[in-house]
Amino acid sequence: MQGEIPPPQRTERHGQPPAQVSHAPHIPTATSCPQAGCPQAGEEGTRRYADFGAAERQLAFLLHRSAREAGMWAYPGVTIVSGDDLFIPDFVVLRRSGGGKTVMPIAEAVLMGEIVSGSNRRKDIIDRPREYAAAGVPFFLRVDFRNRIPSLVLHELVDGEYLPVVAAAAGGTFAMRQPFEFSIDPADLLDEEG
């Protein structure tokens, strides 16, 4: 079909088995997630999991609304293809509509974002931003809930690496101007009454 993106070649990389394509958001389930940050990890893990889910829902909705005003689209859990690599960021802003597709090329990504989880902290803070920068994604947005204090940091790609340009924690205002205007008090990402 014209306009369809061919599936990426799956090759073994760095001694690891080929990546699997997921067409659903990568929110862990109770049966597949015995690590910290998941429902089976007790009350603290359940709270982190709830924070993650609430932030993903809120950001997907709010970013999409603001992105649309700028002629872009925001989605949670879309598979992004870059050569042989597959990425599933927690949320992504695209230059054009996904049109119901669950796989999009990296060239369409304007911003990719991660919500830092306890079980993937290093990947969310170091590895994924490095991979997204190497792929040329112009912006990276990180959401963190360290000590249950939500914070957001927007990074812009400059000379092949991300530099922070806007940051705010709960009680402050996160206000980005690029790639589109968007503002929020990070405390609004928690799923609880004020």
GIJO-V988945 format. One record per residue. N is the residue number from 1. PHI is phi in whole degrees, 0 to 359 (none if undefined). OMEGA is omega in degrees with one decimal (NA if undefined). D_LAST is the distance of its C-alpha to the last C-alpha in Angstrom with 2 decimals. Layout:
# GIJO-V988945
n:N phi:PHI omega:OMEGA d_last:D_LAST
n:N phi:PHI omega:OMEGA d_last:D_LAST
This chain:
# GIJO-V988945
n:1 phi:none omega:178.1 d_last:50.02
n:2 phi:289 omega:179.0 d_last:49.66
n:3 phi:89 omega:178.0 d_last:46.26
n:4 phi:280 omega:177.9 d_last:45.34
n:5 phi:267 omega:-179.7 d_last:44.44
n:6 phi:293 omega:178.0 d_last:46.82
n:7 phi:296 omega:-179.4 d_last:45.37
n:8 phi:290 omega:174.2 d_last:45.41
n:9 phi:289 omega:178.8 d_last:48.12
n:10 phi:256 omega:-179.5 d_last:46.95
n:11 phi:236 omega:176.5 d_last:48.70
n:12 phi:286 omega:-178.4 d_last:48.41
n:13 phi:231 omega:176.1 d_last:46.85
n:14 phi:53 omega:177.0 d_last:47.02
n:15 phi:75 omega:-179.7 d_last:48.30
n:16 phi:260 omega:176.9 d_last:45.29
n:17 phi:294 omega:179.6 d_last:45.71
n:18 phi:302 omega:178.6 d_last:44.99
n:19 phi:291 omega:176.4 d_last:41.39
n:20 phi:262 omega:177.7 d_last:40.32
n:21 phi:273 omega:176.0 d_last:38.86
n:22 phi:248 omega:179.6 d_last:35.67
n:23 phi:255 omega:178.7 d_last:34.78
n:24 phi:234 omega:176.0 d_last:31.32
n:25 phi:305 omega:-175.8 d_last:28.14
n:26 phi:270 omega:173.8 d_last:28.51
n:27 phi:275 omega:-177.9 d_last:25.63
n:28 phi:296 omega:177.5 d_last:27.21
n:29 phi:253 omega:-178.0 d_last:27.96
n:30 phi:299 omega:-177.6 d_last:28.11
n:31 phi:274 omega:-177.1 d_last:31.89
n:32 phi:251 omega:-167.6 d_last:32.30
n:33 phi:221 omega:-179.5 d_last:29.83
n:34 phi:277 omega:-176.2 d_last:30.59
n:35 phi:274 omega:174.9 d_last:29.21
n:36 phi:302 omega:-179.9 d_last:26.12
n:37 phi:94 omega:-178.5 d_last:23.09
n:38 phi:237 omega:-174.6 d_last:24.36
n:39 phi:305 omega:-178.6 d_last:23.93
n:40 phi:283 omega:-175.1 d_last:27.15
n:41 phi:269 omega:178.8 d_last:26.06
n:42 phi:85 omega:-174.9 d_last:24.36
n:43 phi:300 omega:-179.4 d_last:20.80
n:44 phi:296 omega:178.3 d_last:20.11
n:45 phi:296 omega:178.4 d_last:21.80
n:46 phi:297 omega:179.4 d_last:19.97
n:47 phi:296 omega:179.1 d_last:16.54
n:48 phi:297 omega:179.1 d_last:18.06
n:49 phi:297 omega:178.5 d_last:19.53
n:50 phi:295 omega:177.0 d_last:16.31
n:51 phi:300 omega:179.4 d_last:14.71
n:52 phi:301 omega:-178.2 d_last:17.99
n:53 phi:297 omega:179.1 d_last:18.06
n:54 phi:297 omega:-179.8 d_last:14.61
n:55 phi:296 omega:-179.9 d_last:15.50
n:56 phi:297 omega:178.7 d_last:18.93
n:57 phi:296 omega:-177.8 d_last:17.98
n:58 phi:298 omega:-178.0 d_last:15.55
n:59 phi:297 omega:179.6 d_last:18.09
n:60 phi:303 omega:-179.1 d_last:21.02
n:61 phi:293 omega:-174.9 d_last:19.79
n:62 phi:291 omega:177.9 d_last:18.64
n:63 phi:296 omega:-179.4 d_last:21.61
n:64 phi:299 omega:-179.8 d_last:23.99
n:65 phi:300 omega:179.8 d_last:23.11
n:66 phi:290 omega:179.6 d_last:23.64
n:67 phi:297 omega:-179.7 d_last:26.64
n:68 phi:299 omega:178.4 d_last:28.32
n:69 phi:297 omega:179.3 d_last:28.36
n:70 phi:259 omega:178.2 d_last:30.35
n:71 phi:81 omega:178.3 d_last:32.62
n:72 phi:237 omega:-178.3 d_last:31.17
n:73 phi:228 omega:177.7 d_last:29.50
n:74 phi:241 omega:-177.9 d_last:26.71
n:75 phi:218 omega:170.1 d_last:26.76
n:76 phi:269 omega:167.8 d_last:25.48
n:77 phi:57 omega:176.3 d_last:28.17
n:78 phi:273 omega:176.2 d_last:31.31
n:79 phi:282 omega:-179.6 d_last:34.38
n:80 phi:249 omega:-177.3 d_last:35.78
n:81 phi:256 omega:175.9 d_last:39.49
n:82 phi:226 omega:-176.2 d_last:41.12
n:83 phi:61 omega:177.7 d_last:44.77
n:84 phi:273 omega:-176.1 d_last:44.95
n:85 phi:265 omega:175.1 d_last:41.34
n:86 phi:241 omega:176.7 d_last:38.44
n:87 phi:236 omega:172.8 d_last:34.81
n:88 phi:232 omega:178.9 d_last:31.74
n:89 phi:292 omega:177.9 d_last:28.83
n:90 phi:295 omega:174.0 d_last:25.31
n:91 phi:205 omega:-178.4 d_last:25.33
n:92 phi:216 omega:172.4 d_last:28.07
n:93 phi:249 omega:-177.0 d_last:28.79
n:94 phi:248 omega:178.1 d_last:32.32
n:95 phi:290 omega:-179.3 d_last:34.82
n:96 phi:221 omega:-178.6 d_last:35.73
n:97 phi:298 omega:173.7 d_last:34.54
n:98 phi:286 omega:176.2 d_last:34.87
n:99 phi:54 omega:179.6 d_last:36.43
n:100 phi:86 omega:179.4 d_last:35.36
n:101 phi:284 omega:176.3 d_last:36.76
n:102 phi:254 omega:178.4 d_last:35.11
n:103 phi:229 omega:179.5 d_last:37.24
n:104 phi:225 omega:177.6 d_last:37.48
n:105 phi:285 omega:-179.0 d_last:39.56
n:106 phi:302 omega:-179.3 d_last:38.06
n:107 phi:299 omega:179.4 d_last:39.65
n:108 phi:276 omega:-175.7 d_last:37.08
n:109 phi:280 omega:176.2 d_last:34.07
n:110 phi:261 omega:-178.4 d_last:32.63
n:111 phi:214 omega:173.1 d_last:29.55
n:112 phi:236 omega:-175.2 d_last:28.84
n:113 phi:223 omega:179.0 d_last:25.70
n:114 phi:230 omega:170.9 d_last:24.77
n:115 phi:260 omega:-173.6 d_last:21.67
n:116 phi:295 omega:177.3 d_last:22.87
n:117 phi:247 omega:-178.5 d_last:23.40
n:118 phi:300 omega:-176.4 d_last:24.67
n:119 phi:279 omega:-178.4 d_last:27.89
n:120 phi:234 omega:-173.1 d_last:28.69
n:121 phi:307 omega:-179.5 d_last:27.42
n:122 phi:300 omega:-179.5 d_last:30.84
n:123 phi:298 omega:-176.5 d_last:31.36
n:124 phi:290 omega:-175.8 d_last:28.03
n:125 phi:264 omega:-174.5 d_last:28.46
n:126 phi:246 omega:-171.1 d_last:32.26
n:127 phi:294 omega:-176.3 d_last:34.23
n:128 phi:296 omega:176.9 d_last:32.50
n:129 phi:301 omega:178.6 d_last:32.04
n:130 phi:297 omega:179.0 d_last:35.68
n:131 phi:293 omega:179.6 d_last:36.80
n:132 phi:295 omega:177.7 d_last:34.93
n:133 phi:295 omega:179.1 d_last:36.41
n:134 phi:299 omega:178.9 d_last:39.86
n:135 phi:276 omega:175.4 d_last:39.51
n:136 phi:86 omega:177.8 d_last:38.76
n:137 phi:289 omega:-172.1 d_last:35.23
n:138 phi:299 omega:-176.9 d_last:34.32
n:139 phi:225 omega:175.8 d_last:30.60
n:140 phi:228 omega:179.1 d_last:28.49
n:141 phi:243 omega:178.8 d_last:24.68
n:142 phi:250 omega:175.7 d_last:23.24
n:143 phi:245 omega:-178.1 d_last:19.70
n:144 phi:230 omega:179.3 d_last:19.23
n:145 phi:239 omega:-179.1 d_last:16.79
n:146 phi:305 omega:-177.1 d_last:18.93
n:147 phi:56 omega:-179.7 d_last:17.46
n:148 phi:60 omega:173.6 d_last:14.23
n:149 phi:251 omega:-176.3 d_last:13.71
n:150 phi:294 omega:174.9 d_last:13.99
n:151 phi:218 omega:176.7 d_last:16.75
n:152 phi:233 omega:175.3 d_last:19.03
n:153 phi:225 omega:174.9 d_last:22.67
n:154 phi:265 omega:177.5 d_last:25.06
n:155 phi:244 omega:175.8 d_last:28.72
n:156 phi:246 omega:179.7 d_last:31.77
n:157 phi:285 omega:178.9 d_last:35.12
n:158 phi:226 omega:179.5 d_last:37.72
n:159 phi:50 omega:173.5 d_last:41.17
n:160 phi:83 omega:176.9 d_last:40.18
n:161 phi:219 omega:-179.3 d_last:37.09
n:162 phi:276 omega:174.5 d_last:33.42
n:163 phi:242 omega:179.4 d_last:32.37
n:164 phi:292 omega:179.7 d_last:28.77
n:165 phi:238 omega:178.9 d_last:28.22
n:166 phi:215 omega:177.7 d_last:24.48
n:167 phi:211 omega:174.5 d_last:21.76
n:168 phi:199 omega:175.3 d_last:18.22
n:169 phi:246 omega:-179.5 d_last:15.62
n:170 phi:311 omega:-178.6 d_last:11.85
n:171 phi:95 omega:177.0 d_last:11.27
n:172 phi:255 omega:178.2 d_last:14.53
n:173 phi:243 omega:172.1 d_last:15.90
n:174 phi:273 omega:-177.7 d_last:18.03
n:175 phi:227 omega:177.5 d_last:20.73
n:176 phi:260 omega:179.5 d_last:23.79
n:177 phi:249 omega:178.8 d_last:26.87
n:178 phi:229 omega:1.3 d_last:28.94
n:179 phi:284 omega:173.5 d_last:29.77
n:180 phi:202 omega:-179.1 d_last:27.70
n:181 phi:281 omega:-179.7 d_last:25.01
n:182 phi:201 omega:176.5 d_last:21.43
n:183 phi:218 omega:-178.7 d_last:18.32
n:184 phi:195 omega:166.5 d_last:14.71
n:185 phi:275 omega:-178.3 d_last:12.09
n:186 phi:307 omega:177.9 d_last:12.54
n:187 phi:299 omega:179.8 d_last:8.93
n:188 phi:292 omega:179.1 d_last:8.71
n:189 phi:280 omega:176.6 d_last:11.28
n:190 phi:283 omega:-177.7 d_last:9.45
n:191 phi:268 omega:179.2 d_last:9.46
n:192 phi:209 omega:-179.5 d_last:6.48
n:193 phi:283 omega:-177.5 d_last:3.79
n:194 phi:290 omega:NA d_last:0.00
